[in-house]
Amino acid sequence: EVKVEKVGEEFVVKVSCNKGRDKLISILEAFEELDLNVVRARVNCSHFFAMEAIAVAQDQKTTDINDVTQAILMAIEKQGGEHIKDFRQVSKC
């Protein structure tokens, strides 16, 4: 489950899913691909993976909530060690 809200210039991101390999790394890579800086995050990996994060755009450009949501969903599904393809390019195919 991925929920993204935009509050002012900040994105509030909530993720919960089954535990798996490199979920946090994949999600942070997705933020990086979107030029989002994580300002604050809380992660729990006890029985399942859960993350709440606040992120802001590096260059103050407007990033769409749907773009952030799709990038995170792709990151959750990928296996560790792979680079995230630009989902905007994939969605055009």
Secondary structure by P-SEA (a helix, b strand, c coil): cbbbbbcccbbbbbbbcccccaaaaaaaaaaaaacccccccccccccbbbbbbbbbbcccccccaaaaaaaaaaaaaccccccccaaaaaaac
